[in-house]
Amino acid sequence: THNLFDNFVAELTFDGHSHAVIPWCPAEAGVEASLRRELPALRALGERVQRLRDEMTRPPSEASPCGCSPPSKEGLLALEKASEEIAADAAKLPVVAAVALKASNAISTSLIIAMEKVAEAAKLRKAPGRNDAEMAALEKAEAALGERIESLHTSLERLSTEALNVLAVAAWREGGLVGARRFGSGQRLVVRGTDGAWREAAAEEACNLDGGPASLHPWNHAPLEMSLDAFEALRAWHTIALRAQHSHIVDALSGRRLDALKQCVAIEVAGGGAELASVVDARSLAACLRTLHEERLAGGEATRPPATLLTAGPASGKTTMLSQVVVLSLDGELVPILIKAQLLQQRLISSPDAFATAWNWVDGYLRIEHGEASPLYRMLRQAMMARRALLLLDGLDEGGTNREQIERHVTEVLAPEGHVLLATSRPAGIDEDRFASFHRLRLSPLTTEQQEQALVQRVGDGRSAPLLDYVRERVPIDTETGLRVTANPLMLSMFASVFELRTGLPMPSTVVGLYKMASDVMLSRSGAASGELRRLLQAVFFEAQVSQGRVIEDRLLDEAALGLERPEALKAIRERARARRRLDGNLRSSGLDETALLGRAMAECAAEVRSACDSLPGALRDALAELRSRVARDELPLLSLLQAEPLQLQSSHLSFQEYFAACAFCEEVTLSGAPPWTWQASWANTLALGAEMGEPFAKGLKRAAGVGGDSLNLCGKLGGDRPTALRAVIVLSAVLTTIDLSRNDIRREGGVAIGNALAVNEVLTDLNLWSNGIGGEGAAAIAEALRSNAVLTNLNLTRNNIRDEGAAALASALRVNAVLTTLDISENEIRNEGAKALASALCVNEVLTSLNVSDNDLTEEAALGIVRV
């Protein structure tokens, strides 16, 4: 409720009002009746205050030197009397008594001073033949009077209609009335009794049933959508369907069905803090979610939603973990509802109106998927209304262009509604403040012991020895974690599958090599794949990655094929689509970003793209037809069929899409979306894989982004997810000689990332980091890189707050660096200690020819110490 003073009476429907109940406290006895009695008086009080404020507002008078119409003493006395009466009446209302007292005191003070100023002005006004000094005094007195009247206005604002409404809403919430529902006589409800059993009852009888609850709260009742018998029958069917869907995980490489609880790697969970210290695996996580629900069933005070965010890197087992939680929750009271963020995104784009009329987006999604009249939809809806649904949202990071919208809905709507909720995401791009109220968990990397146990279980004790030796000695190290890549469950599973399917052949030595070998194995498992089909698959994955969507629509297959052989034709169609989009007011006001807008516009050009594909070479047309045919029969393991008509598919695992997108950059591709330095977090893993591919990827990224020459000016242009965008620039730095990154606020983390890159860079000669706030730590990381970097000659660190800490680190590096000729560290709050370190370093450095230390906190002696060197 946002306005308790509205006079109109509207029919309340379940979907038509807010369902936020967190923070929650039980309703205090008599509070609602008391507030309802006071509301008319509060409304009347606000109206009296408004009339009084209107009376105080008079048109300006030319007779007054200050341009205002000064009130008379009698007018002020009348104003005082009216104000005191209002404040006295307000003090009788408990909701606003404290504010009324403060307002009364402020009003009295303002009026007393105003009286004095009126008397002073009247005396000055009566003086005959006023001179300039007296006129100035009169103007001053009347100006002071105007200030007092304005102060009186401010004091009365404390009792305005708007201010009183805010106080009433606060009292409504503090009294435990937010989240309370009102039902008409005879309204049928489903009610949870103290014995845990659910019963049907009329609203007026709900708390009088044998074993019924003492009072209604959001977690123990809901409007009746269907009879309990029908609900339980449908729930039993739903349980069977979920068990069949989630009890086994299909290994993408081998096609084997693995028991989700017995044959999949047991992934450990950590990071829950004291509240979730008991959560260490899927079983204890499922138990914790049940406990969060049981706590809410008690109906006590709740200041934090029963919501949890589980994060882990790419291919770390988040989806498998959710499948395990589903299976482990099927025999409890909670009804699991699992939704993949990429499918939610697709529905948000294709059916926005359905979500606008739903009470939350889970309800809107289920209505679209099952149909509004579907008994299954009504059963799931009733479970949500009673807060007995377990909402599982998989892959928030896969929400593409709608990621922020989805995350905001999860945190601002679903969580405050009080649902037991578990969401998963990669950590890249997570807004920590947005999820501050959530419980936080993360998946732990597999230990060496866990890896070896899983491999023995997978390939058998007799065959595992060579594989174990390989994992212990030759598996590549993840540069970010410092762990072997087999600490990642998908990587471990891929190594095991490749070992099983390629017995006796060499194993890959890099992550990129593993993805190549794994994708080859997957394609061969489903039958021979022509070179054109592989080429087309890569283009499809690239276009999917650029579109920031996991769901690949049929039109994207045509666009990928056309882009391979006739890129100029695809570019022309996209330009026409962009032009139409700019003229379409509905699209421009839709709230979609540029990538999503282009996707919507291109959907309207699907027939034009299909027609253009008719002129493609026969081999590519055959590959396009084969791709559609095999996907429709679900015979292409790299792609999963979502819908046959119209055709919708997705990569079997997002990391394969990211791998093929990285491969595409090594060839002739052109970006149709945002430039790399404005990329979102969805590109992070593609960049990580591309970095391992080395120079071919860097050159391809540069070419695709349209960067000509050897320099790149990004002054103030870094956007998107800052760490991801900076990582893209770092990749580009391997094939550029000059980069201007000034005014991008990359801060300490960015400075450290650039330092790590400079340590191995062999090309970049000129780097401008002016005004980025990297601080002493960032400067120290760059200084450490300068010890080994043999190419950078010009470095600008102006206005970065590096202080003495950064200056000392740079000085230490200058003692051994043999290539840097120009260093600008002006405006960095460097003091004498930093200057002394620099002067000492310059005594041994024979290369540096220009050092700018202007606008620092140096004494003349310290500055001269540098100059003399």
LINJO-V971019 format. One record per residue. RES is the residue in three letters. PHI is phi in whole degrees, 0 to 359 (* if undefined). D_FIRST is the distance of its C-alpha to the first C-alpha in whole Angstrom. Layout:
# LINJO-V971019
[[RES,PHI,D_FIRST] [RES,PHI,D_FIRST]]
This chain:
# LINJO-V971019
[[THR,*,0] [HIS,255,4] [ASN,223,6] [LEU,273,7] [PHE,259,10] [ASP,299,10] [ASN,272,14] [PHE,286,14] [VAL,246,13] [ALA,248,13] [GLU,286,14] [LEU,273,12] [THR,245,14] [PHE,301,14] [ASP,275,14] [GLY,261,12] [HIS,212,8] [SER,292,8] [HIS,246,10] [ALA,295,10] [VAL,231,11] [ILE,253,14] [PRO,286,14] [TRP,235,14] [CYS,216,16] [PRO,301,17] [ALA,294,16] [GLU,281,18] [ALA,299,20] [GLY,80,19] [VAL,295,16] [GLU,297,14] [ALA,299,16] [SER,297,17] [LEU,296,14] [ARG,296,14] [ARG,293,17] [GLU,279,16] [LEU,302,14] [PRO,300,16] [ALA,295,19] [LEU,296,16] [ARG,297,16] [ALA,296,20] [LEU,298,20] [GLY,299,19] [GLU,292,21] [ARG,296,24] [VAL,299,23] [GLN,296,23] [ARG,298,26] [LEU,296,28] [ARG,294,27] [ASP,296,28] [GLU,295,32] [MET,285,32] [THR,268,32] [ARG,242,36] [PRO,293,38] [PRO,296,40] [SER,243,44] [GLU,288,47] [ALA,290,49] [SER,264,47] [PRO,302,48] [CYS,270,45] [GLY,82,43] [CYS,245,41] [SER,259,42] [PRO,292,42] [PRO,287,41] [SER,277,43] [LYS,297,44] [GLU,295,43] [GLY,297,40] [LEU,294,39] [LEU,297,39] [ALA,294,37] [LEU,296,34] [GLU,298,35] [LYS,296,35] [ALA,296,32] [SER,295,30] [GLU,295,31] [GLU,295,30] [ILE,297,26] [ALA,297,26] [ALA,294,28] [ASP,294,26] [ALA,295,23] [ALA,295,24] [LYS,282,24] [LEU,261,21] [PRO,305,20] [VAL,298,17] [VAL,238,18] [ALA,303,22] [ALA,295,23] [VAL,294,22] [ALA,298,23] [LEU,297,27] [LYS,296,27] [ALA,296,26] [SER,298,29] [ASN,298,31] [ALA,295,31] [ILE,297,31] [SER,299,34] [THR,300,36] [SER,298,35] [LEU,289,37] [ILE,300,40] [ILE,292,40] [ALA,298,40] [MET,301,42] [GLU,298,45] [LYS,291,44] [VAL,296,45] [ALA,298,48] [GLU,297,49] [ALA,294,49] [ALA,296,50] [LYS,296,53] [LEU,293,54] [ARG,290,53] [LYS,282,56] [ALA,296,59] [PRO,288,61] [GLY,55,62] [ARG,299,59] [ASN,274,60] [ASP,299,58] [ALA,294,57] [GLU,290,56] [MET,297,54] [ALA,296,53] [ALA,295,52] [LEU,296,50] [GLU,299,48] [LYS,296,47] [ALA,296,46] [GLU,288,44] [ALA,295,42] [ALA,297,42] [LEU,296,40] [GLY,300,38] [GLU,296,37] [ARG,294,36] [ILE,295,34] [GLU,295,32] [SER,297,31] [LEU,295,31] [HIS,305,28] [THR,299,26] [SER,296,26] [LEU,289,25] [GLU,299,22] [ARG,297,21] [LEU,245,20] [SER,289,19] [THR,302,16] [GLU,296,14] [ALA,294,15] [LEU,294,14] [ASN,297,10] [VAL,299,11] [LEU,296,13] [ALA,293,10] [VAL,296,7] [ALA,299,10] [ALA,294,12] [TRP,299,9] [ARG,291,9] [GLU,297,13] [GLY,278,14] [GLY,80,13] [LEU,261,10] [VAL,287,8] [GLY,97,9] [ALA,291,11] [ARG,244,12] [ARG,242,13] [PHE,237,16] [GLY,288,19] [SER,300,22] [GLY,90,25] [GLN,301,22] [ARG,275,24] [LEU,236,23] [VAL,249,24] [VAL,231,24] [ARG,266,26] [GLY,277,28] [THR,293,30] [ASP,272,33] [GLY,89,31] [ALA,272,31] [TRP,264,29] [ARG,227,29] [GLU,267,28] [ALA,198,27] [ALA,287,25] [ALA,305,22] [GLU,287,23] [GLU,253,26] [ALA,302,24] [CYS,266,25] [ASN,249,28] [LEU,288,30] [ASP,295,33] [GLY,78,32] [GLY,285,28] [PRO,288,26] [ALA,290,25] [SER,206,21] [LEU,269,19] [HIS,219,17] [PRO,301,16] [TRP,259,20] [ASN,232,22] [HIS,196,20] [ALA,193,19] [PRO,301,20] [LEU,280,23] [GLU,270,25] [MET,206,28] [SER,297,30] [LEU,298,31] [ASP,298,35] [ALA,294,34] [PHE,300,31] [GLU,293,34] [ALA,295,36] [LEU,291,35] [ARG,295,34] [ALA,298,37] [TRP,295,38] [HIS,299,35] [THR,297,37] [ILE,298,40] [ALA,295,39] [LEU,293,38] [ARG,296,41] [ALA,294,43] [GLN,282,41] [HIS,247,40] [SER,286,43] [HIS,229,46] [ILE,248,45] [VAL,275,48] [ASP,288,50] [ALA,298,50] [LEU,282,53] [SER,267,55] [GLY,81,53] [ARG,287,53] [ARG,269,51] [LEU,252,50] [ASP,298,48] [ALA,298,45] [LEU,263,45] [LYS,250,49] [GLN,254,50] [CYS,279,48] [VAL,299,48] [ALA,282,46] [ILE,272,44] [GLU,270,43] [VAL,245,39] [ALA,214,39] [GLY,87,36] [GLY,279,34] [GLY,69,35] [ALA,296,35] [GLU,292,32] [LEU,242,33] [ALA,298,37] [SER,282,38] [VAL,277,37] [VAL,231,40] [ASP,202,40] [ALA,299,39] [ARG,295,39] [SER,287,38] [LEU,294,35] [ALA,299,34] [ALA,296,35] [CYS,296,32] [LEU,297,29] [ARG,295,30] [THR,295,30] [LEU,301,27] [HIS,290,25] [GLU,298,27] [GLU,298,26] [ARG,286,22] [LEU,298,24] [ALA,291,25] [GLY,79,21] [GLY,282,21] [GLU,296,19] [ALA,220,19] [THR,255,18] [ARG,231,20] [PRO,291,19] [PRO,281,22] [ALA,239,23] [THR,225,27] [LEU,247,28] [LEU,251,32] [THR,243,34] [ALA,191,38] [GLY,291,40] [PRO,302,41] [ALA,58,43] [SER,266,42] [GLY,104,41] [LYS,296,38] [THR,293,38] [THR,298,40] [MET,300,38] [LEU,294,35] [SER,299,38] [GLN,295,39] [VAL,296,36] [VAL,302,35] [VAL,300,39] [LEU,286,38] [SER,258,35] [LEU,293,36] [ASP,264,37] [GLY,261,34] [GLU,282,31] [LEU,287,29] [VAL,257,29] [PRO,293,30] [ILE,229,29] [LEU,254,30] [ILE,230,30] [LYS,274,32] [ALA,300,30] [GLN,292,33] [LEU,284,32] [LEU,298,28] [GLN,299,29] [GLN,298,32] [ARG,289,29] [LEU,298,27] [ILE,284,30] [SER,277,31] [SER,223,28] [PRO,298,25] [ASP,295,24] [ALA,296,24] [PHE,280,21] [ALA,293,19] [THR,256,18] [ALA,268,18] [TRP,284,15] [ASN,201,17] [TRP,286,20] [VAL,295,22] [ASP,300,21] [GLY,297,22] [TYR,296,26] [LEU,295,27] [ARG,296,26] [ILE,292,28] [GLU,293,31] [HIS,251,31] [GLY,94,30] [GLU,297,27] [ALA,270,30] [SER,293,31] [PRO,301,31] [LEU,295,31] [TYR,299,28] [ARG,294,26] [MET,294,28] [LEU,293,26] [ARG,295,23] [GLN,295,23] [ALA,298,24] [MET,291,21] [MET,299,19] [ALA,272,20] [ARG,54,20] [ARG,247,24] [ALA,263,25] [LEU,257,26] [LEU,274,25] [LEU,242,28] [LEU,249,28] [ASP,265,32] [GLY,76,32] [LEU,303,30] [ASP,292,32] [GLU,263,34] [GLY,282,31] [GLY,57,33] [THR,293,31] [ASN,259,28] [ARG,304,28] [GLU,297,26] [GLN,300,23] [ILE,295,24] [GLU,297,23] [ARG,294,20] [HIS,294,19] [VAL,299,20] [THR,276,19] [GLU,259,16] [VAL,239,15] [LEU,297,17] [ALA,297,18] [PRO,296,14] [GLU,288,14] [GLY,88,17] [HIS,286,20] [VAL,287,23] [LEU,221,24] [LEU,229,27] [ALA,243,28] [THR,241,31] [SER,194,32] [ARG,292,35] [PRO,290,35] [ALA,299,36] [GLY,88,33] [ILE,288,30] [ASP,273,28] [GLU,300,28] [ASP,296,25] [ARG,296,23] [PHE,258,24] [ALA,299,24] [SER,275,22] [PHE,278,24] [HIS,291,27] [ARG,238,30] [LEU,224,33] [ARG,218,36] [LEU,276,39] [SER,275,43] [PRO,298,46] [LEU,291,48] [THR,286,51] [THR,302,55] [GLU,296,55] [GLN,296,52] [GLN,300,54] [GLU,291,57] [GLN,299,56] [ALA,295,54] [LEU,291,57] [VAL,297,59] [GLN,297,57] [ARG,282,57] [VAL,256,60] [GLY,97,62] [ASP,297,64] [GLY,289,67] [ARG,257,66] [SER,278,64] [ALA,305,66] [PRO,295,66] [LEU,291,63] [LEU,295,62] [ASP,298,65] [TYR,297,63] [VAL,296,60] [ARG,288,61] [GLU,245,63] [ARG,236,62] [VAL,294,59] [PRO,296,57] [ILE,266,55] [ASP,286,51] [THR,293,52] [GLU,276,48] [THR,265,48] [GLY,78,52] [LEU,257,52] [ARG,294,54] [VAL,296,52] [THR,286,52] [ALA,291,50] [ASN,269,47] [PRO,303,47] [LEU,294,48] [MET,301,50] [LEU,298,52] [SER,296,52] [MET,293,53] [PHE,299,56] [ALA,296,57] [SER,294,57] [VAL,298,59] [PHE,299,61] [GLU,294,62] [LEU,273,62] [ARG,232,64] [THR,306,67] [GLY,92,69] [LEU,267,68] [PRO,298,67] [MET,269,63] [PRO,293,61] [SER,250,61] [THR,227,58] [VAL,295,54] [VAL,298,55] [GLY,298,58] [LEU,295,56] [TYR,298,53] [LYS,297,56] [MET,294,58] [ALA,296,55] [SER,293,54] [ASP,298,58] [VAL,297,58] [MET,296,55] [LEU,292,57] [SER,290,60] [ARG,296,59] [SER,261,57] [GLY,114,61] [ALA,299,62] [ALA,237,60] [SER,291,62] [GLY,298,62] [GLU,292,60] [LEU,295,57] [ARG,298,57] [ARG,297,57] [LEU,293,54] [LEU,302,52] [GLN,298,52] [ALA,294,51] [VAL,297,48] [PHE,295,47] [PHE,297,47] [GLU,296,45] [ALA,295,42] [GLN,293,42] [VAL,296,42] [SER,285,39] [GLN,57,37] [GLY,224,36] [ARG,273,38] [VAL,278,38] [ILE,261,41] [GLU,275,41] [ASP,304,45] [ARG,300,45] [LEU,292,45] [LEU,295,48] [ASP,294,50] [GLU,297,48] [ALA,296,50] [ALA,296,53] [LEU,296,53] [GLY,294,53] [LEU,289,56] [GLU,250,58] [ARG,227,57] [PRO,299,55] [GLU,294,55] [ALA,291,54] [LEU,295,51] [LYS,298,50] [ALA,295,51] [ILE,296,49] [ARG,293,46] [GLU,295,47] [ARG,293,47] [ALA,296,43] [ARG,297,42] [ALA,297,43] [ARG,295,42] [ARG,297,38] [ARG,295,39] [LEU,273,39] [ASP,273,36] [GLY,297,33] [ASN,296,31] [LEU,293,32] [ARG,295,32] [SER,262,28] [SER,281,27] [GLY,86,26] [LEU,281,29] [ASP,278,32] [GLU,300,36] [THR,296,37] [ALA,293,34] [LEU,297,35] [LEU,296,38] [GLY,300,38] [ARG,296,36] [ALA,293,39] [MET,291,42] [ALA,299,40] [GLU,282,41] [CYS,256,45] [ALA,302,45] [ALA,294,48] [GLU,294,50] [VAL,294,50] [ARG,300,51] [SER,296,54] [ALA,295,55] [CYS,291,55] [ASP,297,58] [SER,266,60] [LEU,287,60] [PRO,303,63] [GLY,303,64] [ALA,297,63] [LEU,286,60] [ARG,296,59] [ASP,296,60] [ALA,296,58] [LEU,295,55] [ALA,293,56] [GLU,295,57] [LEU,300,53] [ARG,297,51] [SER,295,54] [ARG,289,54] [VAL,293,50] [ALA,299,49] [ARG,269,52] [ASP,57,50] [GLU,243,53] [LEU,229,52] [PRO,303,51] [LEU,289,49] [LEU,236,47] [SER,250,45] [LEU,283,44] [LEU,259,41] [GLN,204,41] [ALA,278,44] [GLU,215,43] [PRO,291,42] [LEU,297,44] [GLN,221,41] [LEU,213,42] [GLN,204,42] [SER,295,44] [SER,299,45] [HIS,212,43] [LEU,306,42] [SER,296,45] [PHE,290,47] [GLN,300,45] [GLU,293,45] [TYR,296,49] [PHE,293,50] [ALA,296,48] [ALA,297,50] [CYS,299,53] [ALA,297,53] [PHE,296,52] [CYS,286,56] [GLU,240,57] [GLU,276,57] [VAL,230,53] [THR,234,51] [LEU,284,47] [SER,260,45] [GLY,254,42] [ALA,293,41] [PRO,292,44] [PRO,303,44] [TRP,282,43] [THR,234,40] [TRP,292,39] [GLN,274,36] [ALA,297,37] [SER,297,37] [TRP,266,41] [ALA,301,42] [ASN,287,44] [THR,300,46] [LEU,294,47] [ALA,296,48] [LEU,293,50] [GLY,296,51] [ALA,300,52] [GLU,289,54] [MET,288,56] [GLY,82,57] [GLU,301,59] [PRO,303,58] [PHE,291,55] [ALA,300,54] [LYS,295,57] [GLY,294,55] [LEU,295,51] [LYS,299,53] [ARG,295,55] [ALA,295,51] [ALA,278,49] [GLY,75,52] [VAL,274,53] [GLY,261,57] [GLY,75,59] [ASP,249,59] [SER,234,56] [LEU,216,53] [ASN,260,51] [LEU,242,47] [CYS,300,46] [GLY,68,43] [LYS,251,42] [LEU,292,41] [GLY,218,38] [GLY,61,36] [ASP,279,36] [ARG,303,38] [PRO,299,40] [THR,291,41] [ALA,299,41] [LEU,293,44] [ARG,297,45] [ALA,297,46] [VAL,296,48] [ILE,297,50] [VAL,298,51] [LEU,296,52] [SER,297,54] [ALA,286,57] [VAL,230,58] [LEU,233,57] [THR,260,59] [THR,225,57] [ILE,225,53] [ASP,253,51] [LEU,249,48] [SER,296,47] [ARG,57,44] [ASN,239,42] [ASP,52,40] [ILE,282,42] [ARG,60,42] [ARG,301,44] [GLU,300,43] [GLY,293,44] [GLY,298,47] [VAL,295,48] [ALA,298,47] [ILE,293,50] [GLY,300,52] [ASN,299,52] [ALA,287,53] [LEU,297,56] [ALA,297,58] [VAL,240,59] [ASN,287,58] [GLU,238,62] [VAL,232,61] [LEU,295,59] [THR,249,61] [ASP,225,58] [LEU,227,55] [ASN,248,53] [LEU,243,50] [TRP,307,49] [SER,57,46] [ASN,232,44] [GLY,62,44] [ILE,285,45] [GLY,69,46] [GLY,296,49] [GLU,293,49] [GLY,297,48] [ALA,295,51] [ALA,296,53] [ALA,294,52] [ILE,293,54] [ALA,298,57] [GLU,298,57] [ALA,294,58] [LEU,296,60] [ARG,294,62] [SER,247,63] [ASN,295,62] [ALA,242,65] [VAL,229,64] [LEU,291,61] [THR,249,63] [ASN,232,60] [LEU,221,57] [ASN,248,55] [LEU,242,52] [THR,303,52] [ARG,53,49] [ASN,231,47] [ASN,55,47] [ILE,282,50] [ARG,54,52] [ASP,295,55] [GLU,301,54] [GLY,291,53] [ALA,297,57] [ALA,296,59] [ALA,295,58] [LEU,295,59] [ALA,300,62] [SER,298,63] [ALA,292,62] [LEU,296,64] [ARG,293,67] [VAL,242,67] [ASN,290,66] [ALA,239,69] [VAL,229,67] [LEU,292,64] [THR,252,66] [THR,230,63] [LEU,224,60] [ASP,246,57] [ILE,233,56] [SER,289,55] [GLU,55,52] [ASN,232,51] [GLU,58,51] [ILE,283,55] [ARG,250,57] [ASN,298,60] [GLU,298,60] [GLY,296,59] [ALA,295,62] [LYS,299,64] [ALA,297,63] [LEU,294,63] [ALA,298,67] [SER,296,68] [ALA,294,67] [LEU,296,69] [CYS,294,72] [VAL,250,72] [ASN,282,70] [GLU,246,73] [VAL,247,70] [LEU,298,67] [THR,250,68] [SER,220,65] [LEU,228,63] [ASN,256,60] [VAL,239,59] [SER,293,58] [ASP,57,55] [ASN,245,55] [ASP,271,56] [LEU,257,59] [THR,285,62] [GLU,299,65] [GLU,296,67] [ALA,294,65] [ALA,295,65] [LEU,294,68] [GLY,300,69] [ILE,284,67] [VAL,298,69] [ARG,297,72] [VAL,293,72]]
